[in-house]
Amino acid sequence: MKGIVFLGDKKLEIQDFDDPSPGPDDIIIEIKASGMCGSDLKFYRANSGPSSLGLGGDDKPVIAGHEPCGTIVEIGANVSKTNFQIDTRVMQHHYEGCGTCSHCSTGWQQLCVEGVKAVFGVTGHGAHAKYMKCPSSTLVPLRDDISFISGAAISCGTGTAWGALERLDLKASQTIAIFGMGPVGLSAVMLANKMGSKVIAIDINKKRLQRSIEFGADIILNPEESKDLLIDIKDLTKGLGVDASLDASSSPVARSIAVKCVKTWGKACFVGEGGDVTLDVSNDLLRRQVTVIGSWTFSKHGQAECADFVADKKLNVDKLFTHRWSLDQAEEAYKLFDKQSDGKGVIIP
């Protein structure tokens, strides 16, 4: 089979691999949709070489793609046939841990006490290929009323937004400010809107900001068109501030405002990876009883809960995707995705 491999320096190759065979505890998925995630760009853009590409000390090529969705085509000898059968529709939680520690046993394999064995699409073969091998313990069933491409989004970006909103314990009566209208931010807008909250969407990209209205944003703000974004947010909330904020932009300025714009006893959640933020601890946090939360992806159980919410509320997650690509179009797909000017892309092997 063919698989997409990141080489770094904004280069990739479509390389030949043997079709995978399952070990006793593994399952082979035929990939129906493999989402393109913003975190893929870290490896796509990296200085070439195994360490910068996240491959540890192993210089072997690794198939990219950590938003897998498809159907089961082979099952290992030890896998329960009660839980998994041929043609079962599944998503994958793209981390493998020890399976028994306190974190793994509650679905948080990425926090494994023993250390993560594999991050599929980074240190283990991912989903930008026709087939993918993974432990049965990493699979999450996909309901028939959710499309494969929606399942791919839930497997990372949309699931990450869900995890953050769960950490915030967002209520229907509350107002939330969401910074950054990439796929995670737009997913958060859609989910928060359906939870009944009032949503203020914030971004400097006019195209993405306008799209947020389609996803349920009640108010949109462009910092480049504002004299003082913090004052604008306070004015929209009777001077009190929002109940909660979520930063999906990774911008230091946005992160700072995300904390400052919440009301007394408010909560601010950081989702965007990397970078830093500068705060006045006393005035921004202590003397307003503000809670700052870091939220990294989601648990396997959270992934299933997000999928159920999407299906039960009939959310059109498919509209996150503005581009669909074949494997052979990978180079064109990632060149466009690297601009981060449009919506989400998906590889259909």
Protein Blocks (a to p, Z undefined) as FASTA:
>chain_A
ZZdddebjoiacddddddddddfkbccdddfbdcddfklmmmmmpccdjklnonajafbd
cdehjddcdddfbdcfklcfklpcghiacdddfbdcehlamklmnopamlofnbpfbdgh
ilpccfbbfbdcddfklpccddfkbcfklmmmmmmmmmmmmmmmmmnopafkbccddehj
afklmmmmmmmmmnopacddddfblklmmmmmmnopabdcdfklcfblmlmmmmmnnono
pfbdcdfklpaklmmmmmmmpcehiacddfbgghiddddfklmmmmnopacdddehiafk
lmmmmmmmmmmnopafklmpmbdcdfklmmmmmmmmmnopaccddddZZ
